[in-house]
Amino acid sequence: MTQPPYTPPHDPYNRPDAASVLGLFTTKDSSRLWVVRADGPDRVRLHSLRRWKLGLIGLLALLYGLASLVHALAG
């Protein structure tokens, strides 16, 4: 008798095609932007982003866009 191949435990919310809900919100007296990701009824993650982090993300996106534009024009 042979053993069946190893199969990892089944997690219904850890699928590549699992639906996720993303939300962004801010509070009245705070400089933070809150990012919420819900992968299921019992899997919710909450992260806060400060304005300087958003500015840094925007700056990096701008630099990446300029670098790709220069690359496209050069080649």
Secondary structure, 3 states (H helix, E strand, C coil): CCCCCCCCCCCCCCCCCCCCEEEEEECCCCCEEEEEEEEECCEEEEEEEEHHHHHHHHHHHHHHHHHHHHHHHHC
